[in-house]
Structure formats: structure tokens, C-alpha cells
Amino acid sequence: MALPNEVDPELERETADECSKYGRVESCFVYEEKSADVKPEFAVRIFVKFAEASAAMKALMDLDGRFFDGRVVRASFFSEGKFTAREFSIEDQDDD
């Protein structure tokens, strides 16, 4: 959705507001990957936690593959444990 040089202080709020049309958003967090091995188009990761699984499913189905600002949005589910632990880095990921 955004490149590293496009992240501004309003991005979390704007994303949460946009996602609220799917259901109640409990939290939203923008994470910028600092690893030089990560392509810029994958360096900004936005995490949204919904109150209900059905809202998360609606958002996933609507957002994944959608074009935003000339780029394709990639949406997927994320480990709730890693979200809670703030393990957002691509390097923290495994196959769980």
C-alpha cells in the first residue's frame, strides 16, 4: 500500500478508518521493515486487528489483490501471538 518514503503519521488512522467499514477495528499498526534485503514495495507492512473474525475475512477478501495508488495490495492473516508480541519483521516469520 505504501513505500517507505510515503509513510506519514496519518497512515495508521486512515487505514483503521478505511478498514472500519468491514467491522470494528481494535488496533492498527504500521511497521517499516529495515532490512536491506527487503524490496521497497514489501518494506511497509500494515497490521489490522479486528474485533470479529468475520470482519477480518471480509477485509481480506475485499483488499487482497486490490489496486491502491498503482500497486497491488497483498492481504493475509497473521499470527495473533506474533501480533501481540509485536514480531512484525519478515525475519521473525516462520510457517506458523
N, C-alpha and C positions, 0 to 999 in steps of 0.2 A: 504494500500500500504506500509506503514511503521509503525514500532513500535516506541515508544518514544525515545529509545536509538539509533535509526537508522536515526534520522533526522540530516541532515547536512546542511551547508549554501548553498549548490548547489541544494537542492531538489526543491525549487521553480522554478529555472531556467530550470532544467532538465524536470520538469513536464510541464512547459509552452512550452518548445521546443517540447516535445512529443505531446502535445495537438494541436500544431500549424498545424499538418497535417490535422486537421478537419476544420480549418478556423483560422481567426485572433484572437489571444488571447489578450484581453485588460488588464487583470490582473490575477495574480495567488498569492494565499496566503496559507501558511501552518500554521495551528493552532494546538497547542498541548493542549488537554483537561487536566486540572489539577485535576479534581475531583477524589477522591479515589474510588468513586462508579462506575467509567467507566473502563471497561475491557481494558487492554493494546492494544488489536487489534482494538479497536474503539477510542483510545485516540488521534491519529493523524488524523486530518481532512484536506483535501486539497480542496481549493475552486478555481475554474477557471471561469473567466468571459469571454465569447466570444462576439465578435462584432455582430454576427448574430445568431439568434435563430436556424437556420438550422445547423450551426456548432455545437452548444450545443447539438442538437438532435443526430447528427452523433456520437459525442463523447460519449454520454450517451449509445447509442445502442451498440457501439463497446467496451466500457470499463466495463460496468456493467456485473459482472459475470466472467470477465477475470481473469486468474491467473497471479499473479506477485509475484515472489520470494516465491512461495509456498503458497501464501494466495490469497483469492478471493477478488477482488476489488468490492466495492459497490459504484455505482454512482447514483446520483439522482439530481433532480432540487432543487434549494434552493431559498428562498425568496430574490429577488433583494433588497428590502428595508433593510432586515437584513444584507445582504452582504455589502451594502453601509454604514450601521451603525456599521459594524464590530461586530455584535452579532453572534459570531461563536460557543459559548459554547452550549453544549447539553442542559444545564439548561435554555438557552434563547429560546429554541424551543417550539413551540406550533403547533397547527393544521392549520396554515395559508397557 
